[in-house]
Amino acid sequence: MTSDVIRQAHAVLDPTGDADVLLTAMSRLDSVVVAFSGGVDSTVVLAAALRALGPSRTLAATADSPALAREELRSARVTAEQLGAELTVLATDELAVPGYRANAGDRCYFCKHTVLSRVTAVAGALGYRHVVTGTHSDDRRSGHRPGLRAAEELSIVEPLADAGLGKAQVRGVAREWGLAVAEKPGSPCLASRIAVGVPVSRERLELVERAEDSARSFLAERHVPVRDLRVRILAQGFRIDLDADSHQWLGRRPDEAAALLGRIGLIADSSAGTIAPYRPGGVSTLAALSGITQERPST
């Protein structure tokens, strides 16, 4: 049995052990600025910092850029307030960086370098010793994470990964601490919906946000619960990625699938739309693009 399997089994039997390891790691950092998105990972890091270091040595910093959905910014503000954390919102402009706009496969490097440089500058100006992120051990094992290189270059601390916590353990700690985001689905930046090789622009980011809001409204009107939904912008047309349950619901209702494609097509100004099962990172690499057949749900 591998060490990872043993650790996961231990976490199920004794989830408090993960929290203790994380708090011990955090207590060694003196003072921190948490790069805070409002997702479960950065929320657990922020909660750990507040518990281990206290509010006076903890600051949350959220980067507000065109790639951040307005609902995600609102949610981050609410979560920070619920935790009793001080939050600073930093305006960032990744679109000013040519490598980011080009979206050639390493966009996340330029994004993270821009954001974390800004957070690091704020930390230094205010006297905080470290900048920390919600990167966990599963992230470090992923095949395509160019943003991790930027974090390493800037000496960013990754308490979850350093404590050996993967996504399952992070959610376990969130449940143990009663965090409202414990079951929140992942919601990476809007730029992650734009296929590699398609340049990132403000217009495309705004299109993605409008399209996803419209698709969620469409399904909500039909009382279809949705966990994962992405509207992917492709070189030609678009693709709506959905979790298994909502994808199967549409698969049994071809008229509804056509209506959804028509609604999003009006926003995207394209009739070349498809629906596919959701997969993380579905358009972030050429391999991911070629590995998914773009088709309507099967009936």
C-alpha positions, -999 to +999 in steps of 0.1 A: +000+000+000+014+034-010+020+062+015-007+083-003-032+055+001-023+051+038-026+088+044-060+089+027-072+060+048-059+076+079-076+109+071-110+091+068-105+075+102-089+105+119-096+137+100-085+159+129-049+148+123-048+167+090-060+199+107-034+196+134-006+191+109-018+221+089-020+243+120+015+232+131+029+242+097+011+275+098+022+284+133+058+285+120+052+313+096+050+343+120+027+364+098+010+358+064-009+373+035-032+347+020-037+348-017-074+344-014-099+333-041-127+323-018-126+286-029-122+258-005-084+255-007-076+292+000-104+294+026-089+265+046-055+282+044-071+315+056-090+297+084-058+279+095-039+312+096-065+329+117-065+299+141-027+295+143-016+332+140-046+353+149-063+381+129-035+406+136-009+385+118-032+374+089-044+393+059-064+380+029-057+394-005-080+389-035-068+398-070-096+415-089-090+412-126-112+408-157-108+371-154-125+370-120-163+365-122-183+391-102-201+364-083-167+349-072-156+383-059-188+387-040-185+352-025-149+359-015-159+390+004-187+371+022-164+342+031-137+365+045-162+384+065-177+351+079-142+341+090-135+374+106-105+381+083-093+414+070-096+414+032-078+437+007-089+436-029-061+443-053-067+454-089-046+434-113-043+436-151-030+403-165-043+414-199-014+438-200+011+409-201+017+396-237+024+360-226-010+359-208-029+372-237-012+348-261-025+318-242+001+295-257-001+269-229+017+287-201-009+314-195-012+304-158+025+312-153+020+348-164-012+351-144+003+337-112+035+358-116+014+390-120-009+383-092+016+369-067+041+397-074+013+422-065+004+403-033+041+400-024+046+437-028+016+444-005+030+420+021+063+437+021+049+471+023+027+461+053+053+441+071+039+405+066+066+379+065+051+354+040+027+351+011+008+318+012-015+301-013-041+272-014-019+249-035-023+213-022-003+182-028-025+170-056-017+202-075+020+194-072+015+160-088-006+174-117+010+172-151+003+207-162+006+234-136+027+263-150+016+286-122+036+266-097+068+278-114+058+314-107+051+306-071+085+289-067+103+319-083+086+343-058+092+321-028+055+316-021+047+292+008+022+264+002+010+252+036-015+226+024+011+209+001+038+212+027+015+195+052+008+167+027-028+175+023-046+167-010-080+179-021-099+152-002-081+161+030-086+198+024-124+193+022-122+171+053-106+199+073-132+223+059-160+201+071-144+196+105-142+234+109-177+239+097-166+261+067-195+270+044-174+264+013-166+228+023-186+214-007-181+243-030-171+231-065-139+244-080-142+276-100-110+286-117-106+319-135-126+328-166-095+326-187-094+288-181-124+285-203-105+298-234-089+271-254-051+271-256-040+289-287-070+313-286-059+347-274-074+359-242-092+393-244-115+413-222-144+406-246-139+368-245-137+369-207-170+389-205-186+365-230-177+335-209-192+351-178-224+360-195-227+326-212-222+307-180-247+328-161-272+323-189-266+285-190-270+282-152-303+302-154-315+280-182-310+249-161-323+265-129-355+274-147-360+237-154-351+228-118-319+210-129-292+211-102-258+218-116-225+213-099-199+218-127-206+240-157-181+256-181-187+274-213-154+268-233-144+291-261-128+272-289-109+282-320-142+275-338-174+279-318-179+269-282-186+239-260-207+236-229-192+212-203-216+198-177-214+174-147-227+139-153-262+144-139-270+176-158-253+162-189-275+131-187-306+152-181-300+170-214-291+138-231-326+125-225-341+158-238-326+167-272-351+196-276-338+212-244-302+206-254-309+223-287-326+252-268-296+256-245-272+256-274-293+282-292-293+305-261-256+303-257-250+306-294-268+340-294-243+352-267-213+337-284-225+348-319-219+313-331-240+284-342-210+260-338-219+248-303-216+214-286-223+199-252-198+175-235-192+159-201-172+181-178-135+174-173-111+196-154-087+215-176-107+205-206-091+231-229-058+240-211-036+219-233-036+206-269-038+170-255-069+179-235-085+195-266-079+164-287-090+140-260-126+150-258-150+143-286-173+173-291-207+160-294-242+164-280-252+142-251-262+107-262-299+098-258 
